[in-house]
Amino acid sequence: MGEMIRKPDTNPVIVAAANLILGALGYYLIGQEKKAMIAAIATIVLFPFTCGFLAIPAILIFSYDGYLLGQKLQSGQSISENENGLEFLNTIFKD
C-alpha cells in the first residue's frame, strides 16, 4: 500500500466537476496521479471506438467517484493512492 493522501481543504464539487469537464483532472487534483492517467486513457480509448456511448457513462462514474473521495478528504480522513469511492472500481484501480 502506498502513501496516504490527506487534503482537508478539498472541495468535492470541484473534484467532481474537474472529472466531469476535463476527464480525470479531479483525480490528479487530489493526488491520485496514477488513477488519473488510467481514467484519462480509458476515456480517450472508449470515446472514439464507441462514439461516446461508453465514454459518457465512464466520465459520469469517474465524476461521482471523485466526489465521494473529495467528501472523504474534506471530512479529514485520508485516502490511498488508488482508493475508490465506488466499490466496483476496485476491479480497475487496484492497490
C-alpha positions as CSV (number, residue, x, y, z in Angstrom):
1,M,0.0,0.0,0.0
2,G,1.4,3.4,-0.9
3,E,1.4,6.7,0.7
4,M,-1.8,8.1,2.2
5,I,-3.2,11.3,0.9
6,R,-4.6,14.0,3.3
7,K,-6.2,17.2,1.9
8,P,-8.8,18.5,4.3
9,D,-9.2,21.6,2.2
10,T,-10.6,19.6,-0.7
11,N,-13.8,20.7,-2.3
12,P,-15.7,17.6,-3.5
13,V,-17.7,19.6,-6.0
14,I,-14.6,20.9,-7.7
15,V,-13.1,17.4,-7.8
16,A,-16.3,16.1,-9.4
17,A,-16.5,19.0,-11.9
18,A,-12.9,18.5,-12.9
19,N,-13.5,14.8,-13.6
20,L,-16.7,15.7,-15.5
21,I,-15.4,18.5,-17.6
22,L,-11.8,17.5,-18.1
23,G,-11.8,13.8,-17.9
24,A,-9.7,12.7,-14.9
25,L,-8.3,16.0,-13.7
26,G,-10.1,15.7,-10.4
27,Y,-8.1,12.6,-9.5
28,Y,-4.9,14.5,-10.3
29,L,-6.0,17.4,-8.1
30,I,-6.5,15.1,-5.1
31,G,-3.2,13.4,-5.6
32,Q,-4.2,10.2,-7.4
33,E,-1.9,10.7,-10.4
34,K,-1.8,7.0,-11.4
35,K,-5.5,6.7,-11.3
36,A,-5.9,9.9,-13.2
37,M,-3.7,8.5,-16.0
38,I,-5.7,5.2,-16.2
39,A,-9.0,7.1,-16.2
40,A,-7.9,9.5,-18.9
41,I,-6.6,6.7,-21.1
42,A,-9.8,4.7,-20.6
43,T,-11.9,7.8,-21.6
44,I,-9.7,8.6,-24.6
45,V,-9.9,5.0,-25.8
46,L,-13.6,4.5,-25.2
47,F,-14.7,7.7,-26.9
48,P,-13.8,7.2,-30.5
49,F,-14.4,3.4,-30.5
50,T,-17.9,3.7,-29.1
51,C,-18.9,7.1,-30.4
52,G,-19.1,8.3,-26.8
53,F,-21.7,5.7,-25.7
54,L,-19.3,4.1,-23.2
55,A,-17.1,7.1,-22.5
56,I,-20.0,9.3,-21.2
57,P,-21.1,6.8,-18.5
58,A,-17.4,6.3,-17.6
59,I,-16.9,10.1,-17.2
60,L,-20.1,10.2,-15.0
61,I,-18.8,7.4,-12.9
62,F,-15.4,8.9,-12.5
63,S,-17.1,12.2,-11.6
64,Y,-19.2,10.6,-8.8
65,D,-16.2,8.6,-7.6
66,G,-14.2,11.8,-7.3
67,Y,-17.0,13.5,-5.4
68,L,-17.1,10.7,-2.9
69,L,-13.3,10.7,-2.4
70,G,-13.4,14.5,-2.1
71,Q,-16.0,14.2,0.6
72,K,-13.9,11.8,2.5
73,L,-10.8,14.1,2.2
74,Q,-12.9,17.1,3.3
75,S,-14.0,15.3,6.4
76,G,-10.4,14.9,7.5
77,Q,-9.9,11.3,6.5
78,S,-7.1,10.1,4.4
79,I,-7.2,8.0,1.2
80,S,-4.7,5.8,-0.5
81,E,-3.3,6.5,-4.0
82,N,-5.7,4.1,-5.7
83,E,-8.7,4.2,-3.3
84,N,-12.1,4.3,-4.8
85,G,-15.4,5.7,-3.6
86,L,-17.3,3.2,-5.6
87,E,-16.5,-0.4,-4.7
88,F,-16.9,-1.8,-8.2
89,L,-14.0,0.4,-9.5
90,N,-11.6,-1.8,-7.5
91,T,-11.5,-4.2,-10.5
92,I,-9.9,-1.4,-12.5
93,F,-7.9,0.6,-9.9
94,K,-6.2,-1.8,-7.5
95,D,-3.8,-1.1,-4.7
